Amino acid sequence: MEGNVVVQAIAAVLTLALYFLPALVADRRKRHDVLTLALFNACLGWTVFGWLLALYWALQPNPPKNIAGEIVETRKLVRMRAFSSALLVRVQRRASTRDRSEK
């Protein structure tokens, strides 16, 4: 009887480990969103699709930490380059107009 309990306990631990395999993989891969992934796995892992989706998510590379900040910085750089280009064109036009009027 005691051997049966031990076997059942080992089976329960292995089943839980398999169920939370995506969360364990995410933790080992040092994902930034491991808690979100673990909650997703806990809530939807009982469906095969949810478990597979969580595993796929766990195997993806880490996203950048500050996506919004990077987008803002990229937009700022693009606007600065556009402004610089427009300013350069305007200066060149004025210089060519001034050169024509001096002749």
Secondary structure, DSSP 8 states (H G I E B T S, - for coil): -HHHHHHHHHHHHHHHHHHTHHHHHHHHTT-TTHHHHHHHHHHHTTSHHHHHHHHHHHHS----TTHHHHHHHHHHHHHHHHHHHHHHHHHHHHHHHHHHHH-
